[in-house]
Amino acid sequence: MSLIAMEFDDDELIHFEAHGATPLPPAAVDGHVAHEGARIWYASYGAGPPVILLHGGLGHSGNWGYQVPALLRSGHRVVLVDSRGHGRSTRDGRPYTYELMAADVLAVMDELHLDKAAIIGWSDGACIALILAMTAPSRVEGVFFFACNMDPSGTLEFVPTPVIDRCFSRHAKDYAALSTTPDDFNPFVEAVSLMMRTEPNYQAAELGLIRVPVAVVLAEHDEFIKPDHAEYLARSIPNAEMIYLTGVSHFAPLQRPSQFNAAVESFLDGLGS
């Protein structure tokens, strides 16, 4: 993919709704790992310091299509994981929980013999990443925590917008194309939405125990997360950095990839990766 293609903006997600993100490059390794009643899809690209990208709720790893080439160019090994029930991963009948999905990521790391990695999390993926920082800090180099809350009070009242509708439309198409249960999109949305309404539920004292580097990142126009909640997280996590992305919303990795990627690469550079 050319550098020129990375420079386009898709603020209204018109391109994303029609085409998705740019297709992922061929993986060096991909497959499924069986864990806790699910088959979790993963893929690994390139070589170098490992970075795991965790997508948002209702999406899948293909939503990182603009980030993977940039990270490969900067000399990283990139690992993608489809959260259970999302994309190419399956699930069993138990409710979705962020803790269960965090354990799935560790299962992928074990499968790939990854002792430690930096984690870039977007929305639900950010929550999973921070849980890993709390529960398995020896496996986490650092967390880029984009567009997520750590307790239900951190979310704004939902207001539909054309951008959100376009993203949802793309998610529905992709689910039908990738899932082993392609006709179950509506029950899938209901189950994930229940988790989002009721989890996570972490307190400041728990966040204060995190000892890995964290950047709390929020877009200027995020549709879902309260700015004061993001700042509360940055205050509560020792030595966390607060980063604002201007001109974009909850979908910044798709809207202005070059801006988002620059923030990610600056964070990774700070880890010494």
C-alpha positions as CSV (number, residue, x, y, z in Angstrom):
1,M,0.0,0.0,0.0
2,S,1.4,3.4,-0.9
3,L,2.1,6.2,1.5
4,I,-0.3,8.4,-0.6
5,A,-3.1,6.0,0.2
6,M,-2.5,6.5,3.9
7,E,-3.1,10.2,3.6
8,F,-6.7,10.2,2.7
9,D,-9.4,11.3,5.2
10,D,-12.8,9.5,5.6
11,D,-14.3,11.6,8.3
12,E,-17.9,10.6,7.4
13,L,-17.0,6.9,6.9
14,I,-18.5,7.0,3.4
15,H,-15.6,5.0,2.0
16,F,-15.6,2.6,5.0
17,E,-19.3,1.8,4.7
18,A,-18.9,1.1,1.0
19,H,-15.5,-0.8,1.0
20,G,-14.3,-1.4,4.6
21,A,-10.7,-0.5,5.5
22,T,-7.9,-1.3,3.1
23,P,-7.5,-5.1,2.9
24,L,-4.9,-6.6,5.2
25,P,-1.6,-7.8,3.7
26,P,-0.8,-11.5,3.6
27,A,-0.1,-12.9,7.1
28,A,3.1,-14.7,7.9
29,V,1.0,-16.9,10.2
30,D,-2.7,-17.1,10.8
31,G,-5.1,-19.6,12.4
32,H,-7.3,-20.4,15.3
33,V,-6.6,-21.3,18.9
34,A,-9.1,-23.2,21.0
35,H,-9.8,-21.5,24.3
36,E,-12.7,-21.6,26.8
37,G,-15.3,-22.9,24.4
38,A,-14.3,-20.7,21.5
39,R,-12.0,-20.8,18.5
40,I,-10.1,-17.5,18.5
41,W,-8.7,-16.2,15.1
42,Y,-5.3,-14.6,15.0
43,A,-2.8,-13.4,12.5
44,S,0.9,-12.3,12.7
45,Y,2.7,-10.1,10.3
46,G,6.4,-9.1,10.0
47,A,9.2,-9.2,12.5
48,G,10.5,-7.0,15.3
49,P,9.1,-5.8,18.6
50,P,5.5,-7.3,18.9
51,V,2.4,-5.1,18.9
52,I,-1.1,-6.6,19.4
53,L,-4.0,-4.7,17.9
54,L,-7.4,-5.2,19.6
55,H,-10.4,-4.0,17.6
56,G,-13.7,-2.4,18.9
57,G,-17.0,-4.0,19.8
58,L,-19.0,-5.5,16.8
59,G,-15.9,-5.0,14.5
60,H,-13.1,-7.3,13.6
61,S,-9.3,-7.2,12.9
62,G,-9.8,-6.0,9.3
63,N,-10.8,-2.6,10.8
64,W,-7.0,-2.1,11.4
65,G,-6.2,-2.2,7.7
66,Y,-4.7,1.3,7.7
67,Q,-2.6,0.6,10.8
68,V,-0.9,-2.7,9.9
69,P,1.2,-1.5,7.0
70,A,2.3,1.6,8.9
71,L,3.5,-0.5,11.9
72,L,5.2,-3.0,9.6
73,R,7.1,-0.1,7.9
74,S,8.2,1.1,11.3
75,G,9.8,-2.3,12.1
76,H,7.2,-4.0,14.3
77,R,5.7,-7.5,14.3
78,V,1.9,-7.0,14.2
79,V,-0.5,-9.4,15.8
80,L,-4.2,-9.2,15.2
81,V,-6.9,-11.0,17.2
82,D,-10.6,-11.3,16.5
83,S,-12.4,-11.1,19.8
84,R,-14.6,-14.1,20.6
85,G,-17.8,-14.1,18.6
86,H,-16.4,-11.3,16.3
87,G,-15.0,-11.7,12.8
88,R,-13.7,-15.2,12.3
89,S,-13.7,-16.2,16.0
90,T,-16.5,-18.3,17.4
91,R,-18.1,-18.2,20.9
92,D,-20.0,-20.6,23.1
93,G,-23.3,-19.8,24.9
94,R,-21.9,-17.9,27.9
95,P,-22.3,-14.1,28.2
96,Y,-19.5,-11.9,26.8
97,T,-17.1,-10.5,29.4
98,Y,-14.1,-8.4,29.0
99,E,-12.1,-10.7,31.3
100,L,-12.9,-13.7,29.2
101,M,-11.8,-11.9,26.1
102,A,-8.6,-10.8,27.9
103,A,-7.8,-14.4,28.6
104,D,-8.4,-15.2,24.9
105,V,-5.6,-12.7,24.0
106,L,-3.2,-14.5,26.4
107,A,-4.1,-17.8,24.7
108,V,-3.1,-16.3,21.4
109,M,0.1,-15.0,22.9
110,D,0.9,-18.4,24.2
111,E,0.2,-20.0,20.8
112,L,2.6,-17.6,19.2
113,H,5.2,-17.9,22.0
114,L,5.0,-14.2,22.7
115,D,6.3,-13.5,26.2
116,K,5.4,-9.8,26.1
117,A,3.9,-7.2,23.7
118,A,2.7,-3.7,23.5
119,I,-1.1,-3.5,23.0
120,I,-3.1,-1.0,21.0
121,G,-6.7,-1.1,22.0
122,W,-9.7,0.6,20.4
123,S,-12.9,0.9,22.3
124,D,-13.7,-2.6,23.7
125,G,-10.2,-3.6,22.6
126,A,-8.8,-0.9,24.9
127,C,-10.7,-2.2,27.8
128,I,-9.4,-5.7,27.1
129,A,-5.9,-4.3,26.9
130,L,-6.1,-2.5,30.3
131,I,-7.5,-5.6,32.0
132,L,-4.4,-7.4,30.7
133,A,-2.2,-4.7,32.1
134,M,-3.9,-5.2,35.5
135,T,-4.1,-9.0,35.5
136,A,-1.0,-10.0,33.5
137,P,1.4,-7.1,33.7
138,S,4.5,-9.3,32.9
139,R,3.0,-9.9,29.4
140,V,2.3,-6.2,28.6
141,E,4.9,-3.7,27.4
142,G,2.4,-0.9,27.4
143,V,-1.2,0.0,26.5
144,F,-2.4,2.6,24.0
145,F,-6.0,3.0,25.4
146,F,-8.1,4.6,22.8
147,A,-11.8,5.5,23.2
148,C,-13.0,3.4,26.1
149,N,-14.4,3.6,29.6
150,M,-13.5,1.6,32.7
151,D,-16.9,1.8,34.4
152,P,-20.4,2.4,33.0
153,S,-20.6,6.0,34.3
154,G,-17.9,6.9,31.6
155,T,-20.2,6.7,28.6
156,L,-22.3,9.4,27.0
157,E,-26.0,8.9,26.3
158,F,-26.3,7.3,22.9
159,V,-27.2,9.6,20.1
160,P,-27.5,8.1,16.6
161,T,-25.5,9.8,13.9
162,P,-24.9,9.2,10.2
163,V,-21.3,8.2,10.9
164,I,-22.4,5.6,13.6
165,D,-25.0,4.3,11.2
166,R,-22.4,3.8,8.4
167,C,-20.1,2.0,10.7
168,F,-22.9,-0.2,12.0
169,S,-23.9,-1.0,8.4
170,R,-20.3,-2.0,7.6
171,H,-20.1,-4.2,10.7
172,A,-23.3,-6.0,9.6
173,K,-21.9,-6.7,6.1
174,D,-18.6,-7.9,7.5
175,Y,-20.3,-10.2,10.1
176,A,-22.3,-11.9,7.4
177,A,-19.2,-12.4,5.3
178,L,-16.8,-13.6,8.1
179,S,-18.8,-15.2,10.9
180,T,-19.4,-19.0,11.2
181,T,-23.0,-17.9,12.3
182,P,-23.6,-15.3,9.5
183,D,-27.4,-15.0,10.2
184,D,-27.0,-14.2,13.9
185,F,-25.9,-10.5,13.7
186,N,-28.9,-9.2,15.7
187,P,-28.4,-11.7,18.7
188,F,-24.7,-10.9,18.5
189,V,-25.3,-7.2,18.8
190,E,-27.7,-7.7,21.7
191,A,-25.2,-9.9,23.6
192,V,-22.3,-7.5,23.1
193,S,-24.5,-4.5,23.9
194,L,-25.4,-6.1,27.2
195,M,-21.7,-6.4,28.1
196,M,-21.1,-2.7,27.1
197,R,-24.0,-1.5,29.3
198,T,-22.9,-3.4,32.4
199,E,-19.1,-3.7,32.1
200,P,-16.4,-2.9,32.9
201,N,-16.6,-1.9,36.6
202,Y,-13.2,-1.0,37.7
203,Q,-12.5,1.5,40.5
204,A,-9.8,4.1,40.9
205,A,-8.0,1.9,43.5
206,E,-7.7,-0.9,41.0
207,L,-6.6,1.4,38.2
208,G,-4.0,2.7,40.6
209,L,-2.3,-0.7,40.8
210,I,-1.4,-0.6,37.0
211,R,2.4,-0.4,36.6
212,V,2.8,-0.6,32.8
213,P,3.1,2.5,30.6
214,V,-0.4,3.7,29.5
215,A,-1.6,6.4,27.1
216,V,-5.2,7.3,27.6
217,V,-6.3,8.6,24.2
218,L,-9.6,10.3,23.3
219,A,-10.8,11.9,20.1
220,E,-12.1,15.4,20.2
221,H,-15.5,14.4,18.9
222,D,-15.9,10.9,20.5
223,E,-19.5,9.9,20.4
224,F,-19.4,7.5,23.3
225,I,-16.9,8.5,26.0
226,K,-17.1,11.4,28.4
227,P,-13.9,13.6,28.3
228,D,-13.9,13.9,32.0
229,H,-13.9,10.1,32.3
230,A,-10.8,9.8,30.1
231,E,-9.1,12.4,32.2
232,Y,-10.1,10.6,35.4
233,L,-8.5,7.4,34.0
234,A,-5.3,9.3,33.2
235,R,-5.2,10.6,36.7
236,S,-6.0,7.3,38.3
237,I,-3.4,5.2,36.4
238,P,0.1,6.0,37.6
239,N,2.2,8.0,35.2
240,A,-0.5,7.7,32.4
241,E,-0.3,10.1,29.5
242,M,-3.4,11.9,28.3
243,I,-3.6,12.4,24.5
244,Y,-6.3,14.2,22.5
245,L,-6.8,13.6,18.8
246,T,-8.2,16.7,17.2
247,G,-10.9,16.8,14.5
248,V,-11.8,13.1,14.7
249,S,-14.3,10.9,16.6
250,H,-14.6,7.3,18.0
251,F,-13.6,6.1,14.5
252,A,-10.3,7.9,14.2
253,P,-8.2,4.9,12.9
254,L,-10.5,4.9,9.9
255,Q,-11.2,8.6,9.6
256,R,-7.6,10.0,9.6
257,P,-5.2,7.1,9.6
258,S,-2.0,9.1,9.3
259,Q,-2.9,11.1,12.4
260,F,-3.9,8.1,14.5
261,N,-0.8,6.1,13.3
262,A,1.5,9.0,14.3
263,A,0.1,8.9,17.8
264,V,0.5,5.1,18.0
265,E,4.1,5.2,16.7
266,S,5.1,8.0,19.1
267,F,3.7,5.9,22.0
268,L,5.6,2.8,20.8
269,D,8.8,4.9,20.4
270,G,8.4,6.0,24.0
271,L,8.4,2.3,25.1
272,G,11.8,1.8,23.3
273,S,10.1,-0.5,20.9
